[in-house]
Amino acid sequence: MISPSDRFSLKVMLRSQWLLLLTAALYLWAFGVNPARAWQALEVGATTFGAVLLLIIAVFGLVGILQAWISRDLIVRLLGRGSGFKGLFIAALCGTLLIGPAYIIFPLLMSLQRQGARWAVVVIVLSSYAVKLQMVPIEIGFLGWPFSLGRALLTVALAIPAGLLIEALMPPGTGRAEE
């Protein structure tokens, strides 16, 4: 935990805000090299930010609802270590049903993990998210049944051992909720 006196130290700032600081440094460099292209890059970034801002606000709202309305006990029971294969299957199914860009599921998954979902569940949802069941018919239309079915089945089937392996590699106390 960061003490109040260290909260604004340079070391803490560099460690916690490295991406923001790197981006600012790159923009400063870009403005020095070619101001017109730097402005163009800034406009593209601002347009992209504006396009995803409402989605990000909605995701954080969902995270709040998830934490306030879904009990920790339910998360632990359905997605925690004691859930067994059922929890892993739920994770794989949820991953294939999620829609939208990947960055919206990271805060949701971290919220679930902090409420008691195991690391394997997080990895399985992220891995099986590549399938997107609602897109399978389109994939079949372009790439055919054998490819689409094989890819979907292998992706979900390999997501479970990958999740278990990552969970085994996680050092004790790295975000795992006590169960």
Secondary structure as UniProt FT lines:
FT   TURN            4..8
FT   HELIX           10..16
FT   HELIX           18..33
FT   HELIX           35..69
FT   HELIX           72..79
FT   HELIX           81..83
FT   HELIX           84..97
FT   HELIX           102..104
FT   HELIX           105..114
FT   TURN            115..116
FT   HELIX           119..128
FT   TURN            129..131
FT   HELIX           133..135
FT   HELIX           136..143
FT   HELIX           145..169
FT   TURN            172..173
//
